[in-house]
């Protein structure tokens, strides 16, 4: 995925919005390369079970590095429909390709109002520059 | 970058693990100028330091360094320090006290309180001291290749310098002119290595030379992120985590640093009492199952009841498992004891292990 076409949460998740065959909105969530560079040295990734209900701005998993542990926040209310379980045992793929094989979870949106709080790429980039 | 005790410091240049491994296997250079450096001289300096520190000072040989504590009247730990005795170019003795960055202001106040002008100017026992932290920089050059890297820059034979020894040296660098520095075989990594104190005006030039000279050895500039993982593997306590004013040296497993039969220092009487009593909790090492890290504040549990608390933890790059230090009820502190740790609401099994977690391979009897 092209990072410039994604939406971003303040908490550094990237979000891609698509529709499934039935017309429901499905968001794919990952972690931005900015966040991964700050964490470095990942040691552990915890992803939720498929079917779990998640709520916007509430944690659905965690990523841990030598330096720190971070919650992964859901951008929307919805239900986990897929997780990238392969990544858990191949953590090196996350920083290698955060916008591709490093995706984390897919969420079927039940309430998309959370999407309004997300930033476009230029706005997110500005936030990162301020944090750096 | 991270703000720490008034300094902006890099957590890492490349990655914590890469830098950690460079120090374990080759050599790394860390700017540790944030550490406080206090210099004492004059005929009264030795006795004053002996009456301030928990460890013997008066018998320090030239070039000898000791790990020591500064305690308050209750025996709580105000700081852990290194004290070394050196001679200047004119053969006059002086002492350098290296204190933690976060405690520097506190220790300076403590010394001011205990060293009023009438004491410092007492005839025949004069003491001159200064906080030279901002005049002198300090680098940690750590790793098995550190002797080879540093040798061309100093006029003493580093191969024969023993652990916890140091010397005032001539720095053999064009920028140094005739400036001296202090080099010591000390560190906070559990690896062989040195700490180099040098004038701030030449620090950058010497850093760059070390970086260039270190290329064939695989030198990596190293941040404070790996400083923490290295000292944790080495089982070394960190002030603000394992050591606080509420912790006494016996709990912290630092009895070796307390010499109670010599000079009277603040806290000595309290420590004599503490030594007689049994300890409720003591510092231990823990290894955890899984890959989640038990960090500061995580509760240590036995049958669901809190029996201790983690003071620092990380994922050990050398052992490839989570390790932690913490304070644990003394009756459970025996290595091999199985416990649980509450990591952010989920329990993980852990076992008490002896410290240190990592001991460097020894070479031919060299300590």
Boltz contact constraints between the chains, C-beta under 6 A:
constraints:
  - contact:
      token1: [A, 40]
      token2: [B, 15]
      max_distance: 6.0
  - contact:
      token1: [A, 40]
      token2: [B, 16]
      max_distance: 6.0
  - contact:
      token1: [A, 41]
      token2: [B, 15]
      max_distance: 6.0
  - contact:
      token1: [A, 41]
      token2: [B, 16]
      max_distance: 6.0
  - contact:
      token1: [A, 41]
      token2: [B, 17]
      max_distance: 6.0
  - contact:
      token1: [A, 43]
      token2: [B, 291]
      max_distance: 6.0
  - contact:
      token1: [A, 43]
      token2: [B, 315]
      max_distance: 6.0
  - contact:
      token1: [A, 44]
      token2: [B, 291]
      max_distance: 6.0
  - contact:
      token1: [A, 44]
      token2: [B, 292]
      max_distance: 6.0
  - contact:
      token1: [A, 64]
      token2: [B, 293]
      max_distance: 6.0
  - contact:
      token1: [A, 66]
      token2: [B, 16]
      max_distance: 6.0
  - contact:
      token1: [A, 66]
      token2: [B, 314]
      max_distance: 6.0
  - contact:
      token1: [A, 66]
      token2: [B, 315]
      max_distance: 6.0
  - contact:
      token1: [A, 67]
      token2: [B, 225]
      max_distance: 6.0
